[in-house]
Every structure is written in structure tokens, then in C-alpha cells.
């Protein structure tokens, strides 16, 4: 079954990406006040960890297990399979739904 972002209202989600697609998704998600965005992940530049994307912190994807996430939205159209594999690799203990936009 295809996951829908609205299924995650009042739950914590993470967003992987800090580019144009993530900016568009952030604009749409900000309209949903019940949605709790935990933060953003950027797999390209570890130096961005701790800085902000919009009003949200860029988190360390290597510590995905430490965040109380119910879902991660892959907000990019490139390297989706590789990103999904990274999420699965670092998320060994928890079941996090991966919402892939490709």
C-alpha cells in the first residue's frame, strides 16, 4: 500500500533532502499544523549537520535510531534507491516507513 503523508499527522517524520523538492514539501507540510517534523537529513554534506533548513535542524542521518521517527520522506528525485539503503542501514532497530517520491 502506498503511504500518504496525511497518514502521519501528529506523528514525527523526518525529511531526507535540503534541495528544491524539500523546500516545496516543507511549504506544503507547514500548512498541516498537526504534522510534527523532527528535522531534515542531508547525506551529501556532513558539515551541514546542526545548521538549519527553514525552521528545522539538519540532523545526522547516522543517528536515525536516536530520533523518534515514524516515517522519512525522501525529498529528492535522484539517488532514491541509495538513500533508501542508507536509511535501512542506519535504522536497524525501528520500523520507519520510507515514503519515496520517485
Number of C-alpha atoms within 10 A of each C-alpha: 3 6 12 8 14 12 9 15 15 13 16 18 25 26 24 25 22 21 12 11 15 19 15 11 13 20 12 10 17 12 9 12 10 14 18 17 22 20 22 28 27 19 17 9 8 14 10 17 16 12 12 14 18 13 9 14 17 25 24 19 21 15 11 22 16 11 15 14 20 16 20 25 21 26 26 19 12 11 10 16 13 10 18 17 11 14 21 16 12 14 17 11 10 14 12 19 13 18 17 18 12 11
